[in-house]
Amino acid sequence: MNQDILTEPEAAAVLRMSTKTLKRRRSAGQIGHTRNGRRVLYRRAHLDEYLNAQDVAASAPPPPPPAPKYRRSGTRSASNQDALLDII
């Protein structure tokens, strides 16, 4: 058989997925195919198109989180300490 035309199990092996997943993706219109009677065949071009559509562009790392709006340290400012001493 021609190397550019693959059966369903061969195409699934190339894409490293189960034949069931391949059938679901084919039914959803995500992977092109060719029919020869009842037989479903895949061209290498169909598989390449599918893989190219799955590419994800690299992105920059996310920015650091913003600084908290409140103080986390246990120290108090001088004005806060004075106010506490006035209360006591």
Secondary structure, 3 states (H helix, E strand, C coil): CCCCEECHHHHHHHHCCCHHHHHHHHHCCCCCCEEECCEEEEEHHHHHHHHHHCCCCCCCCCCCCCCCCCCCCCCCCHHHHHHHHHHC
